[in-house]
Amino acid sequence: MPYDAFSHVDYWVFDLDNTLYPRSARLFDQIEVHMARFVMERLGVDHTEAHRLRRYYWETHGTTLAGLMHEHNVEPDEFLNVVHDINLDHLVPDHNLREQILALPGRKIIYTNGSRDHGHKVSTACGLEGVFDAIYGIEDANYVPKPQKAAFDRIFAAENINTRRAAMFEDDHRNLAVPHQMGMKTVLVGAEGDGDHIHHRTEDLPGFLSELVRR
């Protein structure tokens, strides 16, 4: 991994779920159960239809929440409070990841399609409390989700990010398209996906980051 590819970067933007912790923690399994139950109860559908709708919302609107808001006028905070009421015991503090992120030059932020509170709780459970300069949730983007450009515009404006000097780390390749268009370095973490909008990919985030800082 060439150091020079990131030597200009002084804004580091990280997604949260399945990015700052491994997919093997299966945290999202709990979230998906809560989301399916919410859809079933709110819309009066069975389990199969709830999962079909969730897939449709994800493909059409970017997230289940966005679909529920646009098509059923669901109150976003009610949804977020329900789906993020999860057990974090499967998360183990990653001291190596903490060390590598702290060593990055410049400003570090988390930007998640989950709630800001979810971002704080999960990052703390991962041993990353105090590592990031700011944590942004979907409420900070006026409930507009990644991958929509309006969401990135709002968060990056709040941080006054020079996207030509920034990098984005994500597990969902769709969420790297706009950052790529904005001139950011893009890194796909632990996921499959193809396209010219993906500059780099890694299954080992701490190891990848260790190559970016010359100590």
Secondary structure, 3 states (H helix, E strand, C coil): CCHHHHCCCCEEEECCCCCCCCHHHCHHHHHHHHHHHHHHHHHCCCHHHHHHHHHHHHHHHCCHHHHHHHHHCCCHHHHHHHHCCCCCCCCCCCHHHHHHHHHCCCEEEEECCCCHHHHHHHHHHCCCCCCCCEEECHHHHCCCCCCCHHHHHHHHHHHCCCHHHEEEEECCHHHHHHHHHCCCEEEEECCCCCCCCCCEEECCHHHHHHCCCCC
